[in-house]
Every structure is written in structure tokens, then in C-alpha cells.
């Protein structure tokens, strides 16, 4: 009997502080094509604790990073059965914290482990092959995305009043460089009234501040969703912007119900007056370079995801009920995790037009 396993929140992003009280403000439809999920073509019986990411292999099997259960799991496409890959440890093929996985070259998978500060490579049969150290990036860098050229992208720390870098790691050579800069999150000095604490300030991340999203594209290039200007920018492999798209969602006012969820209490007076239009940590790229981003505003108990492709006039719109989250997209399939009353989740695969 398979060991219980489960859910799907991006491990790096402490997303639990966001929108614990859903907003009831309508989102602009923009006459965009809408997608409805029907009966799933596959539903797993295994339950996961904290799914951070999912990769589909050429065989149709799924590799799932369960950050909560501290496991890397293979879901067999035909049966939905699961098999744990590797084990906890520090040796080859082992891991301490399987935080994020990404599709890699030749149907292989990259696994980032923030405790061991390394990226491990698994082949298309989910067998361990090699590892690359990311120690020079430091433990503060958080993984954002990866492309099909063997490059992994990390968000570096930003300063108090400036943007932070996007650093690119080559898993082939170990070379690290900077390819872009992203806004936020805003840092707030919470040192207090002790004026002698100069140089020892206590900084906290301001919830709901403007934070840009980044995703690497297959074939080279990347997309940046700018929170302040509310637009998506598409770049080619040389870093040249090729097009820009407006995000259809709008900023919304901060509410008292959201403000009361923020701790410590003294931070509540410093919250921004409006909420960003999208959630920077809820971004999923499909194999065909369609980028799905979740809007911040909710309609009742539903969440809205917009799917963008470079050059398309209007995005696709996906509405998901409460407790359901998009975790993967591989044309023509969407992969979601559905939470039950016990706060456990299973995976569903849906075929969409």
C-alpha cells in the first residue's frame, strides 16, 4: 500500500500569508477564451503533503517533488501508482529537502536541494546521474525556473530600496551570471527604538509588496511579469525584449480582514494601500511556453489563472475551485492538486482543448 504523500505550494514562497480571506471582486474577462476542467484522465490515490513542483516525462509518468514529505516521487501514468525515488541523505541521488524540480535536457529532471546546496540530475527513467554544487550562490538564493539548455535560474537577495538579481547557473559548466533584475519584496526595518542597534537592524519582508515573477522559456529566453507596471515582458535568448503583454487583472484595495492576518501587529500600519494584480509565486510554464499566472483577486471561493503565450492577443482563462491548484502544464494536459477536508491532496491530470 503506497505511503501517504501530498500537496502543492511553492516551497520557497511562504505563501500561507497571502489572501487567507478571499476577495469577492470580479476580474475582467477581456473576452478571453475560457477553459473548463472535466473528468480527469488520471487521478492518483496517493496523498501528498506539500507538492512544490511536477515534471512530466516522455513516457507520461510524473515526477513529483513533495517538500512536505521530503521525498521525490514517481507517479506511473497508466495506473497512478507511486514509487519513491532516492532517499534522505547526503550521498549521490539522496536529498535532504527536495524543494523544486524542473524539466531538463533529454527528458531528464533537475532537483534543487536548499539544504545540500546542490542541483541533482535524474535521467528520463528517473535514475540519478550527477550533481552540481550551488554553494557559491549561498543559501539565501531561491530557485525560480529552468530551461531546456541545462540552466537553472535563482532569485538573489534584493536591498532595502533596490531590485534583486536573477542569477543563472549552468549545470554543464557550473558558471554563474546575472541575466535580469526583479522588483521586491520590500524590506521593513523592525529593529525598534534602540538607536544603538546601528548595523544590527532586523529586516522583515513586507507582505503584499510588489514582487516581479520570472520564468525561463524552452529554447532560450525568459518572461518577466512586472508587478508595478502590471505587464508581462518577453525576452529572447540574447536578453532582448521582443514583446509585452498587459496583465488583465487589476490591483485591488487592501482590506481590514487581510491587514489583521499580518504579524507582528506593528507591520499592519505599513502595508501598501493596494494589492498586486498577480501572485508572483504562483507561476507555471507549459512545455510549449504558455505561462500560467494566478490572479491575486478571488471571485468567491474560486481562483483565476491566466495563460499567456508570446504574441497572442488574449490569454486563456482557467477558473479553479477552492482547494485546487495548478501544478503543471504539458499540452494538451493540465495537472492540478486537489485538497480534501483533511488538508491532504491528490493529483489529477486533465486534457484540455
C-alpha positions as CSV (number, residue, x, y, z in Angstrom):
1,X,0.0,0.0,0.0
2,X,1.6,3.3,-1.0
3,X,2.8,5.6,1.7
4,X,0.7,8.7,2.1
5,X,2.2,11.7,0.4
6,X,0.8,15.1,-0.7
7,X,0.2,18.8,-1.7
8,X,1.3,21.8,-3.7
9,X,2.6,25.1,-2.6
10,X,5.8,26.5,-3.9
11,X,8.2,25.8,-1.0
12,X,10.2,29.0,-1.4
13,X,7.4,31.4,-1.1
14,X,5.8,31.2,2.4
15,X,2.5,31.7,0.5
16,X,0.3,31.0,3.5
17,X,0.3,34.6,4.5
18,X,-1.3,35.6,1.2
19,X,-5.1,36.0,0.9
20,X,-6.3,33.9,3.8
21,X,-9.5,35.8,3.4
22,X,-10.6,35.6,-0.3
23,X,-11.7,38.8,-2.0
24,X,-15.1,38.9,-3.7
25,X,-14.2,41.4,-6.5
26,X,-14.9,40.4,-10.2
27,X,-12.0,40.0,-12.5
28,X,-12.1,41.5,-16.0
29,X,-12.9,38.8,-18.6
30,X,-11.4,40.6,-21.5
31,X,-13.3,38.2,-23.8
32,X,-10.5,35.7,-23.3
33,X,-11.1,32.0,-24.2
34,X,-12.0,30.1,-21.0
35,X,-11.0,26.6,-20.1
36,X,-13.2,24.2,-18.1
37,X,-11.9,21.1,-16.4
38,X,-13.9,18.0,-17.0
39,X,-13.4,14.5,-15.7
40,X,-9.7,13.8,-15.1
41,X,-7.9,11.2,-17.3
42,X,-5.9,10.2,-14.3
43,X,-6.5,10.6,-10.5
44,X,-3.9,9.4,-8.1
45,X,-5.0,7.6,-4.9
46,X,-1.8,8.7,-3.1
47,X,-2.0,11.8,-1.0
48,X,0.8,14.4,-0.8
49,X,1.8,16.8,2.0
50,X,3.4,19.7,0.2
51,X,3.9,19.4,-3.6
52,X,6.3,22.1,-4.8
53,X,6.5,21.1,-8.5
54,X,5.7,18.4,-11.1
55,X,7.6,17.3,-14.2
56,X,6.1,15.1,-16.9
57,X,8.5,12.6,-18.6
58,X,8.2,11.5,-22.2
59,X,6.7,8.2,-21.0
60,X,3.8,10.1,-19.5
61,X,4.9,9.3,-16.0
62,X,5.1,12.2,-13.5
63,X,8.0,13.1,-11.2
64,X,6.7,15.0,-8.1
65,X,8.7,16.9,-5.5
66,X,7.0,16.5,-2.1
67,X,8.6,19.2,0.0
68,X,6.4,18.3,3.0
69,X,7.1,14.6,2.9
70,X,10.8,15.2,2.0
71,X,10.5,12.8,-1.0
72,X,10.9,12.7,-4.7
73,X,8.0,10.5,-6.1
74,X,7.3,8.9,-9.5
75,X,3.7,8.6,-10.5
76,X,3.1,5.9,-13.1
77,X,0.9,7.3,-15.9
78,X,-1.1,4.2,-16.6
79,X,-2.0,3.2,-13.1
80,X,-1.5,6.2,-10.9
81,X,0.7,4.2,-8.6
82,X,3.6,5.9,-6.9
83,X,7.3,4.9,-6.3
84,X,9.7,6.9,-4.1
85,X,12.9,7.9,-5.9
86,X,16.1,8.0,-4.0
87,X,16.2,8.5,-0.2
88,X,17.0,11.0,2.5
89,X,20.7,11.6,2.9
90,X,23.7,13.4,1.6
91,X,25.1,10.8,-0.9
92,X,24.7,10.6,-4.7
93,X,21.0,10.5,-5.5
94,X,20.0,11.4,-2.0
95,X,18.4,14.6,-0.7
96,X,17.6,16.5,2.5
97,X,14.9,18.9,1.1
98,X,13.6,18.2,-2.4
99,X,12.3,21.7,-2.8
100,X,11.9,22.2,-6.5
101,X,12.2,20.1,-9.7
102,X,12.5,21.3,-13.3
103,X,12.3,19.7,-16.7
104,X,15.9,19.3,-18.2
105,X,17.6,18.3,-21.4
106,X,16.8,15.0,-23.0
107,X,13.8,14.1,-20.9
108,X,15.8,14.5,-17.6
109,X,14.9,16.2,-14.4
110,X,16.7,18.7,-12.2
111,X,16.2,18.6,-8.4
112,X,17.2,21.5,-6.2
113,X,18.1,20.9,-2.6
114,X,18.5,24.0,-0.5
115,X,20.0,22.2,2.5
116,X,22.7,20.4,0.5
117,X,23.0,23.4,-1.9
118,X,23.2,21.4,-5.0
119,X,21.2,20.5,-8.1
120,X,20.9,16.8,-8.9
121,X,20.2,15.4,-12.4
122,X,18.0,12.4,-12.9
123,X,17.5,10.9,-16.4
124,X,14.3,10.1,-18.2
125,X,14.0,6.8,-16.3
126,X,14.3,8.8,-13.0
127,X,17.7,7.3,-12.3
128,X,20.3,9.6,-10.7
129,X,23.2,10.7,-12.9
130,X,25.2,13.6,-11.4
131,X,25.1,16.7,-9.2
132,X,26.2,20.3,-9.4
133,X,27.1,22.4,-6.4
134,X,25.4,25.8,-6.0
135,X,27.3,26.7,-2.8
136,X,28.7,29.9,-4.3
137,X,25.1,31.3,-4.6
138,X,24.5,30.9,-0.9
139,X,21.6,29.5,0.9
140,X,19.6,32.8,0.5
141,X,19.1,32.3,-3.2
142,X,15.7,30.7,-4.1
143,X,15.1,28.8,-7.3
144,X,12.8,30.4,-9.9
145,X,12.9,28.3,-13.1
146,X,15.0,26.3,-15.5
147,X,15.2,25.9,-19.3
148,X,15.9,23.0,-21.6
149,X,19.5,24.0,-22.0
150,X,20.6,22.9,-18.6
151,X,20.4,26.3,-16.9
152,X,18.7,27.0,-13.6
153,X,17.7,30.5,-12.5
154,X,17.7,31.8,-8.9
155,X,16.3,34.9,-7.3
156,X,19.1,36.7,-5.3
157,X,18.5,38.9,-2.3
158,X,17.4,42.5,-3.0
159,X,18.5,45.5,-1.0
160,X,16.2,47.7,1.1
161,X,15.4,50.1,-1.8
162,X,16.6,48.4,-4.9
163,X,15.8,45.3,-7.1
164,X,17.4,41.9,-6.8
165,X,19.3,39.9,-9.4
166,X,18.2,36.8,-11.3
167,X,21.3,34.5,-11.4
168,X,21.7,31.8,-14.0
169,X,23.6,28.6,-13.1
170,X,24.8,26.3,-15.9
171,X,24.6,22.7,-14.8
172,X,27.1,21.8,-17.6
173,X,29.9,24.1,-16.5
174,X,28.9,25.5,-13.1
175,X,29.2,29.0,-14.4
176,X,27.0,31.7,-12.7
177,X,26.0,35.0,-14.2
178,X,23.2,37.6,-13.9
179,X,20.5,37.9,-16.6
180,X,17.9,40.2,-15.1
181,X,16.7,42.2,-12.1
182,X,13.4,41.8,-10.3
183,X,11.5,44.1,-8.0
184,X,10.9,43.3,-4.3
185,X,10.0,42.1,-1.9
186,X,10.1,45.3,0.1
187,X,12.1,45.1,3.3
188,X,11.0,46.8,6.5
189,X,13.2,47.8,9.4
190,X,11.7,46.2,12.6
191,X,14.6,47.0,14.9
192,X,12.5,49.2,17.1
193,X,13.5,52.2,19.2
194,X,17.0,51.0,20.2
195,X,19.2,53.6,18.4
196,X,22.3,51.7,19.5
197,X,21.4,48.8,17.2
198,X,23.1,50.5,14.2
199,X,24.4,47.9,11.9
200,X,22.2,45.3,13.6
201,X,18.9,46.1,12.1
202,X,16.2,43.4,12.0
203,X,14.7,43.4,8.5
204,X,11.4,41.6,7.6
205,X,9.7,41.1,4.3
206,X,6.7,43.2,3.8
207,X,3.7,41.1,2.8
208,X,1.7,42.1,-0.3
209,X,4.6,44.3,-1.6
210,X,5.3,44.4,-5.3
211,X,7.4,41.4,-6.4
212,X,8.2,40.5,-10.0
213,X,7.8,37.0,-11.3
214,X,10.3,35.2,-13.6
215,X,10.1,32.1,-15.8
216,X,12.7,30.6,-18.2
217,X,11.4,29.6,-21.6
218,X,12.1,26.4,-23.5
219,X,14.5,27.1,-26.4
220,X,16.1,30.1,-24.6
221,X,14.7,33.4,-23.4
222,X,12.5,34.2,-20.5
223,X,9.4,36.1,-19.3
224,X,9.2,38.7,-16.5
225,X,5.9,39.7,-15.0
226,X,6.3,43.2,-13.7
227,X,4.2,43.9,-10.6
228,X,4.5,47.6,-10.5
229,X,3.6,48.2,-14.2
230,X,1.3,45.1,-14.3
231,X,2.7,43.8,-17.6
232,X,4.5,40.7,-18.9
233,X,7.7,41.2,-20.8
234,X,9.0,38.5,-23.2
235,X,12.8,38.3,-23.9
236,X,14.8,36.2,-26.4
237,X,17.9,34.1,-25.7
238,X,20.1,37.2,-26.1
239,X,18.1,39.1,-23.5
240,X,16.3,41.4,-25.9
241,X,12.7,42.2,-25.2
242,X,10.5,41.0,-28.1
243,X,7.0,41.9,-26.9
244,X,5.0,43.0,-23.9
245,X,1.5,42.0,-22.7
246,X,-0.8,43.7,-20.2
247,X,-1.9,41.5,-17.3
248,X,-5.8,41.6,-17.3
249,X,-6.2,41.6,-13.6
250,X,-6.3,44.8,-11.7
251,X,-4.8,46.0,-8.4
252,X,-7.3,45.9,-5.5
253,X,-7.6,47.8,-2.2
254,X,-6.1,46.4,1.0
255,X,-8.8,45.2,3.3
256,X,-9.1,45.1,7.1
257,X,-9.6,41.4,7.0
258,X,-6.3,40.9,5.2
259,X,-4.5,43.5,7.3
260,X,-5.4,41.7,10.5
261,X,-3.7,38.5,9.4
262,X,-0.3,40.2,9.3
263,X,2.1,39.9,12.3
264,X,3.7,41.5,14.1
265,X,0.9,44.0,14.6
266,X,3.2,47.0,14.1
267,X,3.6,45.9,10.4
268,X,-0.1,46.4,9.7
269,X,0.2,50.2,9.6
270,X,3.0,49.8,7.0
271,X,1.1,47.6,4.5
272,X,0.6,49.0,1.0
273,X,-2.7,50.6,0.1
274,X,-3.3,48.2,-2.8
275,X,-2.6,44.5,-3.5
276,X,-0.6,43.4,-6.6
277,X,-2.7,42.1,-9.5
278,X,-1.0,38.7,-9.5
279,X,0.8,36.3,-7.2
280,X,4.5,36.1,-8.1
281,X,4.9,32.7,-6.5
282,X,2.0,31.0,-8.4
283,X,3.5,30.7,-11.9
284,X,3.5,27.6,-14.1
285,X,5.2,27.2,-17.6
286,X,4.0,24.6,-20.0
287,X,6.3,22.6,-22.3
288,X,5.0,24.8,-25.2
289,X,6.0,28.1,-23.3
290,X,2.5,29.0,-22.2
291,X,2.9,30.8,-18.9
292,X,0.1,30.5,-16.3
293,X,-0.2,33.1,-13.6
294,X,-2.7,33.2,-10.7
295,X,-4.5,36.5,-10.1
296,X,-4.5,37.9,-6.6
297,X,-8.2,38.7,-6.5
298,X,-10.6,35.9,-5.9
299,X,-14.2,35.5,-7.1
300,X,-15.9,33.9,-4.1
301,X,-14.1,30.7,-3.4
302,X,-12.6,30.4,-6.9
303,X,-9.1,31.4,-8.1
304,X,-8.4,32.7,-11.6
305,X,-5.3,31.6,-13.7
306,X,-4.4,33.4,-16.9
307,X,-2.4,31.5,-19.5
308,X,-0.2,33.7,-21.8
309,X,1.8,32.9,-24.9
310,X,4.1,35.4,-26.6
311,X,2.4,37.1,-29.5
312,X,-1.1,36.0,-28.5
313,X,-3.6,38.9,-28.3
314,X,-5.6,37.4,-25.3
315,X,-4.7,34.9,-22.6
316,X,-6.6,31.8,-21.8
317,X,-8.6,31.8,-18.5
318,X,-8.8,28.9,-16.1
319,X,-11.1,29.0,-13.1
320,X,-10.3,26.6,-10.2
321,X,-12.5,25.9,-7.2
322,X,-11.3,26.4,-3.6
323,X,-8.7,23.8,-2.7
324,X,-7.5,23.2,-6.2
325,X,-4.1,24.5,-7.5
326,X,-2.4,24.2,-10.9
327,X,0.9,22.5,-10.6
328,X,1.9,21.5,-14.1
329,X,1.1,22.1,-17.8
330,X,2.1,19.9,-20.6
331,X,0.0,20.4,-23.8
332,X,-2.7,19.2,-24.0
333,X,-2.8,18.4,-20.3
334,X,-3.1,20.4,-17.2
335,X,-2.1,18.9,-13.8
336,X,-3.8,20.1,-10.7
337,X,-3.6,19.1,-7.0
338,X,-6.9,18.9,-5.2
339,X,-7.1,19.3,-1.4
340,X,-9.6,17.3,0.7
341,X,-11.2,18.1,4.1
342,X,-8.2,16.6,5.9
343,X,-5.9,19.1,4.1
344,X,-4.4,16.3,2.0
345,X,-4.2,16.5,-1.8
346,X,-4.2,14.1,-4.7
347,X,-3.1,14.8,-8.3
348,X,-5.4,14.9,-11.3
349,X,-4.5,15.1,-15.0
350,X,-7.0,16.9,-17.3
351,X,-7.0,17.1,-21.1
352,X,-8.0,20.5,-22.3
353,X,-8.5,22.0,-25.9
